Amino acid sequence: MIALCVHGHFYQPPRENPWTDQVPREPSATPFHDWNARIHAECYRANAFARIHDGAGRIASIVNNYDHLSFNFGPTLARWLGRHDPAAWDRLRAGDVVQRRKLGAGGGVAQAYAHPIVPLLNPADRRTQLVWGLADFRRRFGRPAEGLWLPETAVSPETLETLIDLGVGFTILAPEQIAAVRERPAAAWQTVDRDTVDTGRAYLWRHRDGSGRGIALGVFDGPLSRAVAFGDAAGSAERFLDEVAASAKRSKVDGPRLVLCASDGELWGHHKKFADLTLAFATHVGGAKRGIQVTNLAAFLARHPPTWEAELAPGPDGQGTAWSCAHGLGRWQRDCGCSAGSGPGWNQAWRGPLRRALDIVRDAAAELYEDAGGDLFLDPWGTRDAYGEVVDDPLPVRARLISEHARGALAGGNDAARARAVELLELERATLLMYASCGWFFDDIAGLEASLAIRMGAQALDAITAAGGTPPTQAVLDALGEARSNRKAQGTGADVFRRVAGDRVTLGHAIGRAALRSLVEPAAPETVPGFEVTLDLATGRASGTLSGSGRARNLRTGSLEAAPFVALAPPDGLPEVRVGGRRFSLRDFDDETRAEIVFAILPALLPRVAAPDIMRLVLDAARALPPDADTGPGVVRRGALADVVAALLGTGGVAPGPDALRVVGELLDLANLPSGAPERRRLEERVFALTGHGRPSTALRALADRLGFLHHPTRD
């Protein structure tokens, strides 16, 4: 009998702006708002409502792939999914329940909290990352996790010993991570490699303390998993099941043979388009027809507990190994040679400086936390572990747990002590999140994923200040300054730090944003992501001025600020606001806030839009627009962009300069005006007129080509 277990590792890094707790727009994910949203549509939701088609391509059924999958959803992704599509999340949980009813064990598996490379963590962080991951699973699925997915399957003896200490029953590894196996404790060890280890059975790894305690290891089939991830096996159910059968034949196990296929869950629909359909048919229909029993690893282990033992491959310097690095754990520490397909002459020497920089943040935070936490908590590190039970709950729930671990002034109900306790624990949360492994996985320090890690580090430095410490900002910048981007224009990691720090939103920013929005768009609500803001107005808006007092509260930490403000929108200048003596220009706000304000005042900017600074401001605002051109607000913004283009093209016989025409071209792409739309026709007519005045410039010819003109259009 073939016992097929398909494991999907579903994960996304913490894409939220850590100062607002909202995911900003990621233009590279267009036409979606961000990569979470895009991958969700193509994979997470697609597998929750997977289609099975008949021979004519008609929908025969809609099934839930999660009730036939072994899966883990990383806590940062699970949090996003629960907030943005509760219906899909309910289907995912239902899949676990169905498997518990049918197989006696659920398909859900926990994951280390922030997707770190666990063997590279210090002992305290290793324990907390695992404890928080288990707590997250228990909170979301209503049961303890039997197994835990190690990010990148990165493993070491210390890692497995911590899992054993925490009561975890199994994990999943790659075949190359096993060095030796034996049938029973008295038998001789047999050396194996990725091609000779028999993956048709599970193995037991024993704790080194001699207690006899152990953890089961499911070893996925290498050829099958590679055929799915890098070959064409995910393209059809028949090809996939042929590979499953071939895997079973490779095993010499007597009795039921485990065929464990493991891959990134995003493969099923995102990396491999329509692979969700392959998975649906193979596991719901095709497998049974070929005598293949679809199960999950917990259910298989309950029926077939391991009778063989395994030893881990030590990796270079005994640090451990991972499934995605041929050099042990080098991919997350140095320029080991692993990359995602970098350009000619590129290197990843930036990886070491990035880790050193974040370690500086971690160590400063830990010193402050232990010192200050010792006065507030009975056991600071035990309190940090316990905080994982409530880390995503509203502040009052978190405050109640904190009170259970309080001592000194905190136990006495002192408000300042309570506020500092929250700030300290939120600081520790930030330092855990900044170690998400994808920060090192890809090819450049200025790439999106590395930038996310650096942004978390920047917010952690702010959190050190908020908790009463002195952040080692210069030391961090010095370390990042050694991390050179492969794209010269991007500079170093220190330059990346300065750019992502521009996403910072303080309490003053929150008051200023609400005040400016209220000035230029009176009907706009006083909402600022991540904050609760109220404004008490002292003046009206008739003179382009709005003043009063504002109050902002950070929703994660509860920190408060009240300050007077004056918001200005001069007819011949740009809006600005002063909050408690600090001046905020438009450039001090995040891209989406700036875009909202610019589009609110766009009619007033049109007469000056040809000025280089205004033109650049409008273009940057247009780039930050959400991909919602077909909605009511989107149609309005599209029309506004057409007005900007018309203003830049002018009304006389002289064409704009090449810089302005390049901006016009990009604005046209962003506006995406439908063919035949009145706004587009108006612009076509203007460009046609301009091309008739002398010899068109290269930039004007390029614009005409973009609008669909012949190289030499016929004229009356």
N, C-alpha and C positions, 0 to 999 in steps of 0.2 A: 504494500500500500504506500502511496505517496501522500505525505502530509505537507501541504503547501502553506507556507507562511510568507505573505508579502508585507514587508515593513516599509512604511513611508515615514521619513523624518521631515516633518514640516516645521519650518522656522523662518522668522524674519528678525533682523536686528531691531533694536529700539529706535525707530525712525522719528519718534516724536521729538519736537523741539523740547529739550529738557526744562526750559524756562516757562513753557506754556502748556506742556503735556498734550499738544496737538501736532499731528503730522503736517509739516508744511508741504507745499506743492513741490514735486520733483519733476522738472520738465522732461527729463529723459524717459519718463513713464507715459508721456503723451500717447494716446488721447485721454489717459486716466489721470487722476489728480496726483497719484503717487504709486510707488511700486507695490505697496501692500494692496491697494485697490485693484491694480492691474492683475497681479497674480491671483488675487481672490477670485476675480471673474473667470480667469482661465483655468484655475485649479481647485481652490478650496471649496468654492460653491459648486463648481462643475462636478466635483466628486460627491458632494452631498446630494445632488440631484442629477445623477448620471443617466444618460440615455442609452437604451438598448434598441437597436434598429432591426427591422426585418430585412429580407433580401432585397426589397425594393427601396430601402432607405427610409421607410416610414417608421415613426416612433412606436415601438411595441410596448415599451415600459420605461418608467423612470425609477431608478433604484438608488439606494444609499450605499456607495462604495465603502463607507466607513464601517458597515456591519460585516464586511469581509476582509478588512485590513487590520494588520497590527500597525499602530501609529503612535507617534508622539507629536504633540503640538507645543512648541517652545512657549514658555510663559509670556514673553513679550509679544508673540504673535497671537496667542490665545486671548490675551487682554484686548488687543486691537479688534480681533474678530468678534468677541463678545459685545464690544461697544458699537460695532458698525453693522453687523448682520446677525442679530440674535437668532433668526430662523435657521441660518446655516449652522450656527453653533449648536442649536438644539438637535439638529440632525446628526451632528458629530457625536454628541453625548448619547443620542439614541442608538447609534451604531455600537457603542460600547455596551449598552444595556442589552441589546439584542444578542451580542456574542456571549455575554454572561448567562443569558437564559438558554441559549442553544449549546454552548460549549462548556459552560461551567466556569469560565474565566473571561474577563473583558479583553478587548484588543488594545485599550489605551495604555500607554507607557509614559512615565514621567521623563523629565529632562533637567539637567543642571540649569539653574535659573536663567542666567544671562548668556548662555551658550559660550562659556569660556573654555579654553584648553585646560582641563582640570589638572593634569599633572604639573603644569607650570605655576599653579597657584600655591601660595603659602598655606600651611595647615589650617589656619583659621578661616581663610577665604574658601579653601576647598570644602570644609565642612558647611559653611553658610550657603555657598552656592548649591550644594546638594540638598541641604535641609530646606531651603526656600523652594527648590524645584519640586521636592516631594510635597511640601505644603500647598503649593499652587495646584498640583494635580488633585490632591485630596479635596481642596476647596471647590474645584471646578467639576469634578466627576463624582463627588460624594462617597468616595471610597479610597482606601490606601492604595498606592501604586505597588504592584508586585515587581515590576521591572523599571529600569531607568536607562535612557539613552544618553551615552556620553558624547558630547559634541565632537564631531569629526572622529568618533570612536576613539578619541585620545585616551590612552590608558597607561597605567603604571601599577606596580604592586600597592603603593600607598593609596592610589585611587580606589582599587578594589577593596582594600581593607576598610576604607571609610564607608563604602557602600555596605559592606558586611555589618559594620558597627551600627549602621542606620537601619538594618533589617531589610535591605533590598535583596530580592530573590534572584534576579538575573539581569544581564546586559547583553548587548550584541556587539560582536567584534568582526573584523575582517580576517580572512584566512592567513594573511601574511603576518598577523600579530601573534600567532601561535608558534612557539618554538619547539615544543615537545608534547607528547601525549602518552598516557599509559592506561591500561585497562583497569587496573585496580592498584591500591596503594603498594602492594608487594611486587608488582610487575616492573620490569625494566622500562625506562623512558625511551620512547622512539622519537628521534629527531624528525621534524616535519617542516615543510615550507608551504607557501600558498598553493602549490600545485599538488602536494601529497597529503595534506591534512584532510581527513574524511569529514565533510560538513553534513553528512547524513545523520549525525547524532549531536546531542548537546554534550558539553563537558563541564566538569566541576573544577573551580580554582579554589584552593584552600588557603585560609589565612595563615600567615607565617608565624603566628604566636603559638602554634601547636595545639590550639583548642579543638581542632577538627571542624571549626566553622568554615563555611564556604559560600560561593556564589556560582550559579549556573551561567555558562557562556553559550549563547547561540552564535555559531560561526556561519556567516552568510556564504553562499556559494559564489565564488569569484567570477567564473565564466558567465553564469546566468546574470548576475548583477551588472557586470560590465556590458553584456549584450543589451540589457535594458537601458542602461545609462548612455552608452556610447555607440551601440549598434542599432539594429532596426527591430529588435524583439518587441519593443513597445508599440510598434506600428500596426500589429495585427494580433488578435487573440490566438490564432493558430500558431504563428511563429513563437509567441510567448510560451504557449503550452508545450511546443516542441522543445524549447530550451529547458523547461521544467522537467520534462521526461528525460532529457539528456543528463540533467543534473542528478536525477535519481539513479540513473544507470552508472554514474561515476562512483557512487557510494557502494561500499561492501558491507553495509550494516544488514544484519539479519532482522527481519520484521519491518515495521513501519519505518520509512526513510524520510527524514526531515529535509525538505527543500526550502531553504530560507533565502529569500530575495530581499535585499536591502538597498535602498537608494534615497536620495533626496525626494521627499514627497512631491515637491514642485515639478518633478519630472512628469508626473501623471497629469498632463494638460497644459503646463506652462513651458517647460523645457522641450517637451515633445507634444506638439499640438495634437489634440484629440486622443492622446493616450488614455485619458479618463474613460473613453469608450472601450478601448482595448481591455482595460482593467475590469470594467463592468461586465462585459460579455465573458471574459475568461473566468472570473471568480463566481459569477452568478449562474452561468449557463454552461460554457464550454468545459470547465474543469470536471464537473460531475459526469458529463458524457464520456470522459476519458478515464474515469475511475480515480480522479484526483480529489482528495478531501482538503477543502480549504479550512485552515485553522489559524490560531494565533499561538505565539510562543508560550504564553502562560498556560494555555490549555494543553499544549503538547507536553510541556514539562510535568504537568500534574499527572499525566498518564505514563510518561516515559522519563522519569527522573534520571539524571546522568549517572552512568556507571563507569565512565572514563574520566580521567583527570587531565588537565592541561597546564602547561607552563607558558608564561608570556615571553614573547620576544622582547629583549631589554631595550633595544634601540641604542643609538649613539650615546655614550656616556651614561647609559642606564637610565636616561630620563623618561623613556617610554616611547610609544609609537602611536600612529594615527592612520586612518584609511586614506587620507588625502595628501600625504607627504612621504616621499620615498627616502627621506633623511631623518626619520624619527619625528621630532617635533620642530625641526628647523624652520618650517614655513612660518612659524609664529614668533621667531626670534632673530632670524638672520637671512642673508641672501643665499639660501641653500640651493637654488637652482629651480625650485618649483615656482610656477607662475600660471596665470590664466591665459597665456598666449600673448605675452607682452611684445611691444614693438622692437624693431632692430636696435641693438645697443642698449636696451633698457636693462636696469638691474633693480633688485629689491634690497639694496643696502640700507634703505630707510627703516626696515623692520626693527632692527636693534634699537636705534634711537627712539622710535615710537614707544617700544615697550619700556625703555628706561624712563622716558618722560612720564608715562602713566604710573610707573612704579614710584616715582617721586611724589606724585599726587597721592597715591594709595598710602605710602608710608607717613606722609604728613597728616593725612586724615586719620590714620590709625592711632598715631601718637596723641592727637587732639581728642579723639573719641575715648581712648582708654583713660586719659588724664581727667577730662571733664566728666566722662561717663561714670568714673569711679565715685564721684560725689552724688550722682543721681540714681544709679542703678545698683541693685544688689549684686548683679553679675553682668558687667557690660557686654561681654561676648555672648553670654547666654541670652541676654535681652535682644541682641541683634539677631540671633537665630530665631527667637520667638516672633520677632517683627515680621518675618516672612509669612506668618499665618494671616496677617491683616494688611500687608503692604499695599494692596490695591483697594482697600476699603476706604470709605469716607473718614475724614479726620476724627470725628467723635468715636468711631469704632477703634481706630488706632490709639487714640488717647486712653481708652479704657484698658487696652492691653498694656500700654506703657505704665499705667498706674499700678498694675499687678506686679511690676518689677521694680517699683520705686523705693528709694530710700532718701533720707535727709529732707531737704526742702521740697523735693518733688513729692515725697510721700505726704508732706504736710499741705499739699495743694497750692504751693506757691506758683503764681501765674508765670513769672519769669523763668522759673525752673522748668515748668511744663513746656514753654515755648522752646527753650534751649534743648530739651530732650528730643522734641520732634525734629529740630534742625539737625541734631547730631545723627539721628537714625536716618534721616533723608540724605545726609552726607554719605553715610555708609552705603545706602542704596545706589547713589550715583557712582561710587567707586566700584561697585560690583558690575553695574551696567556697562562701564567703559571698557571692560575686557571682552566684549563680544568678539568671537574669533574672526569674523569676516573683516574686521579692521586690518588684519594682516594678510588675509587670504589672497587678495587681488594684487594688481601690478603697480600701483602708484600711491604715494602718500597723499596726493591731491585728489584721489578718486573718491567716489561717494561714500563707500563703506569706511575707509580710513578717516574721512572727514567726520563721519558720525561718531567714531570713537574719540576723536580729538574734541569734538563739541561736548561730549559727555565729560571729558576731562576738564574743559573750560568751566562747565557748570559746577563740577565738583570743587574747583578752586573758589568759585563764588560761594558755594555752600560752606567751605571752611571759614570764610569771612563771616557769613551769617551765623555760624555756630560759635563765633568769638575767637577764632584763630587767625594766624597770619599765613596766607597762602604762599607757597614757594613758586610764585608765577615766573620769576626770572630764571630760576633753575630749570623749570619746565621748558621755557622758551629756548634756553641755551641747548638743552637736549634735542628739542625739535629742530633747532637750527642746523643740526648735523644731518637731518633727514632731507636729502635733496630730491625734489620731484624729477621724474624723467622728462617732464615737459618744462623747459626752462622758464617759460612765462609764469608758471605756477609757483616758482621760488622753492621754499623749504617748508618743512612742517610748521615752523614758526609763522610763516606767512599764511598757511592754512588756518592755524590757530586764530590769527587776527581776523581772518575773514569769517570764520564760523562764530567767533565771539560777537560779531555783528547781529547774530540772532538773539542776543541777550534781551530779555524783557524783565525789567525791574518793576517794583511797585510804582516808581515815578513814570516809567514808560506806560504802564497801564492807565494811570490817570491822564497822562498826556494824550494817549491814543483816543480814549473816550472823549476828551474835551475837543480834540480836533475833529473827530467824526461828528460830534454834536454841532460844531460850528459850521462845517461845510455840508453836512447832510442831516438836518434837524430831525428827520424821521427815523434815522438809524438808531437802533437800540444801544444802550450803554454796555454792550457785552465785549469783553476782552478775553480770549481763550486763556484758561488757567487762572483767571482772577475774577473776583466779584468787585465791581466798581459802582460807586454812586457819586453823582455830581449834584452839588447845590449851587445853582446859578445865581449870580449877582447882577448880571447885565443881559441885555438882549443881544441879537445878532445883526441888527440893522447896519452897524458901522463896520462890519467885518471883524469884530472883536467879541470875545466871549470870556467872561471871568467868573470866578467863584471859588469854591473849595471842593476838593475831591477826596474820596476815601477808597482805598483799594486793599483787598485781602487776597493773599495767595492761597488758592484752594488746597494745595498739597501740604503746605507747612502751617497755614493759619496766620502767618506774619501780616502785620497791618501797617499802613502808612496813611496819614492824612496830611494834605498840603494844599495851599492856595494855588490857583493856576490862572494864567492869562493866555488864551489862544487867539492868534492873529491870522487873518487871511487878507493881506494888503492887495489892492487891485493891480499893482505893478510889481509884485514880488511873489514869493512862495509861502505857503502856510508854515507857521511855527508855533510852538507852545512853550511857555515857561511854567515849570512846576517846582514850587518851593525854592526858587532861585536858580534852578537848572534849566538851560535852554535846550529844547529838542527841535532839530530840523527834520525834514522828511527823511533825510539820509540816516537818521538815528533810529528809524523804525524798520521792522522786518519787511521783506519784499511784499507780502500780501497786504499788510496794513498800508504801506506806501501806495500800492496799486489802488486800493479802495479810495484813498483820499485824492489821488491824482485824477481818477475818473470822475469823482464827485465835482471837481473844480475844472474839468476839461473844457467846458465852454468858455471859461474865462482865460484859459491858456491858449486857445486857438490863435488869437492875433499875434502871439509871441512864439508860436511853436517852431518857427524856423531858427530861432536862436539855438546854438549848439547845446547849451545846458538843458534847455527845456525839451528839445528834441530827444536828448538822451534820457531824460527823466521819464518822458512818455513811453519811449521804447522799453525801458526797464520795467515800467508798470505793466505794459502789454505782455511782456514775457511772463509776468507773475500771475496773469489771469487764469482762473480755473478753466478746464476744457469743457465749457458748458454752452457752446455757441448756439445750440438748438433750444435752450431754455429761454423764458421770457427775459430775465436779466442779461443772458448771454447775447440775445438778439440786439438788445439796447446797446451793449458794449461794442458789438460788432459794427453797428451803425456809427458809434462815436469814433471808432478807429478809422472808418471810411471818411469821416469829417476831417480827421487829422491828416490823412493822406491827401485829401483834396486841398487842404490848407498848405501843405508842403509843396504840392505841385503848382500852386499859384494860379493866376488868371491871365498873366501876360504872355508874351511870346518867347520869353527866356526860360529855358529849362533850369531846374535847380542844379546845384553842384553834385559831384559824384557821391559825397558823403550823405547828403540828403536823399539822393535816389536809392542808395543802399538801404537806408532806414525805411524808405517807402516800400521797397521790396520786402523787407522783413515784416513790416506791419501788414502788408497784404497777405503774406503767408499766415500770420497770426490771426488775422480777421477771417480768413478762409471764406470769402464772400461767394455765395453760390452763383453759378453761371446764370445770367439773365436777371440777377437781382438789380433793382434800380441803382443801388449804391455802386455796384460793380460797373454797370453800364456807364454811369457818369464818369468814373475814373478811366475807363477804356477810351471814352470820347476825348478826355483831356490829354491822355498820352498820345492818342492819334494826332491831335492837333499839334502837340509839341514836336513830334517826329517829322512834321512837315516844314519846320523852320530850319533850313540849312541842313548840314550834315549832323545827324544825331550822334551824341557821344556814346562811348562804349557802355557806360552805365545806363543811359536811356534806352539803348538797344536791348540791353539785358532785361530792363523792366518791361519793355514792349513784348519781348519773348515770353516773359513770365505771365503776361496777360493773354497770351495766345495769338499775337499778331504774326503775320508773315514777315519775313525779313524786309520785303519791299511792298507794303500794302498799296493797293490801287487807290488812287484819289480821283475825285471828280474833276 
